[in-house]
Structure formats: C-alpha cells, structure tokens
Amino acid sequence: MAEHTRSSITIEATPAEVMSVIADFARYPEWTGEVKEAEVLAVDNEGRAEQVRLLLDAGAIRDEHTLAYDWSGGENAGNGGEQAVSWSLVKSRMLRSLDGSYRLVPVDGGKHTEVTYQLTVDVKIPMLGTIKRKAEKVIIERALDGLKKRVESTVGR
C-alpha cells in the first residue's frame, strides 16, 4: 500500500458551505494558485462532477490531467453531517497516480468544519520518497489554506 500525506484544518463554515466551494471547479483558478483551468467533463445523476480536466502550472511542474471523483454524504448536506469527496487519476502526462480526498466533519455544533485532506502522488520520473512526501505536504498545506480563505471570505455573502 502506498504511503500518503494527510493534514487537517478547521474552517469557520458548515460542511455544506465548505463542500460547495470544493465542488465549484470553475472557480478553482481564482483560489488554488496552481490550477489554471478546470473543466468538468462528466457529471453524476446529482449534478456533481464525475470527471474533471485540470491544467496545472506550479512553476517547474506543468501538467494536464483528468481526475475521477466520488462523492459521499450528499444526503447529509442540508443538516451539517459528515461529507467526503475522493479522487483518482484517469490520465496525465507526468503522473503515474494521484489519489486524494477531502473529509469534512462538523465541529462546534456544525458551525465549523474540520477538513482533512489526504494525498498520494506518484510521478513518472524517479523521485526520492522524502522529496515526494515534502511535495505532497506543500500541496496539501497550500490547498487547505486556500480553501479556508476562499470559504471564509464567501460565507454569508
């Protein structure tokens, strides 16, 4: 089993509010930094993205890849229950695999959300495990910080 990197953050919003930002792929270029384009290629019967094409530009790393998404907890969106979304790589030029997830758990009576981001990346070029884990940690920290800022700046507007 591949090793993964994981980190958590608490956001001042409900799980439904956080998940609505995560699910809004068209706005990723506004807050993620590395994502320059995001295009939903397929949706499920609830209108949630099933496949998304992402164009990344992280300086030395530029890649276009397609991810498949799996959503859970949608039935709890209205009452502040736990929600999650996971993804896996469909195709990429630089990556062998990219598996990740966001898990959203209500805290403080549902007024806040603990978001846990887990990520496993395997690149096609050889890379030391410690360097790969450090890269995963940077990706996760940037994503969680960007998500927190985006959600907290848009909640209640």
N, C-alpha and C positions, 0 to 999 in steps of 0.2 A: 504494500500500500504506500502510495506517495505521501511524503510529508506535506503539511500545509502550514500556512501562516494565518494567524487569527488575531483580531483586535476588536475592542468594543468602545462605544461612546454613548453618552446619554444626550438625547435631543429634547428640547422643550416643545413637544408636539405629540399628538396621538399617533399610534401606529398607522392609522388610515392616512393621516396627513403626510407622514414620512413616506409611506408606500406610494402615494400619489406622485411624489417627486421622483422616486426611483423608477416608476413606470412611465414617466414622461420623457421618453428617449429623444424626442425632437429638441428638447431644451438642454440636453447634456453638454453641447458645446458652450453654453452660457456659464456653466459652473464646474465642469470636471477638469478643465485645463488641457488634458491630453487628447480628449475626444474632439475631433474637428468636424466630423459628420456622423450622424446616426440615422439609419433608415430602417424602419420596421418592414420586414419582408413578408411576414405572415402573422396572423392573429388567431387566438383560440376562440371558442364559441362564446366567451365572456368579453371579447374585445381586447384581451391582454396580449401583448407581444409574445409570439412563439419563437420567431427568428428575427434577429436584428443584425444588420451590417454596420460595423463601426470602423471609421477611419481614424487611426491614432497617429499622433505626432508628439513624441516625447523626446525631442532633440535627436539623440543618436539612434533612437528606435522609432521607425516608421513602419506601420503595418496596417493592412486592411484585413479584418477578419469578420466571420459570421458566428454568432453565438445562438444556441438554442436555450430557451427559458422555460422554467417550470415554476408555476406559482402555487402557493398553498396558503390556506387561511382566508381566502377571499370571502367566505361566508361570515367571517368574524369582523370584516372591515367596518361595519356600522357600529359595533358595540365595543370596539377597542381591544379585541382579542389578539393573541399572538399571530403573526403573519410571517411568511418567508418567501423568498424567491431564490432559485438557484439557476446556474447556467453552466453550459459546457460548450466546448469548441466544436464547430461544424467544419470550418475551413479557415486557413491562414497561410500566409507565405512564410512567416518567421516562427510561428509557434507549433509545437507538437501537441500540446494540450493547454487548456485554460479552464479550470473548474473553479467555481466560486459560489458564494451565497451571501445574502443578507438575511439575518434573522431578527425580527422585531418583536420585542416583548414589552408590554405596557408596565410602567412603574409609577409610583406615586398616584395610585388610583386612576391610572390611564391618562394622566395629564402629560406625562413624559414617556419617552420610549428609549429602551436600551437597544441599540443597534449593534449586532455582532456581524462583522464581515470576515469571511474565511476565503482564502485564495490559495490555489495551487497552480503554478505555471511551469511548463516545460518547454524550453526553446529548442529549435532545431540545431543551433550551433552549440558546441561544447561550452559549458559554464560550470564553474565550481559551485557546489551546493551552498556554501556560505554566501557567495555573491548573489545567487538566485534568491535565497531567503531574505537577504537585505533588500533586494529589488522588490520582492513581494511586500515587505514591511513598508517601504516608501509608498508603493501604490496604494496600499490599504490606508495608511495614515492620511494621504492626500485626499483619497475618496471620502473617508469619514469626515474630515474637516470640511471639505467642500459641500458634502451633503448636509451637515449641521448648519453651516452658514446659509445655504440655499433654503432649507426648510424653515429655519427660524426667521429669515427675512421675508418669507412669503406667507406664513401662517397668520390668519386673521385679516388678510388683505383682500 
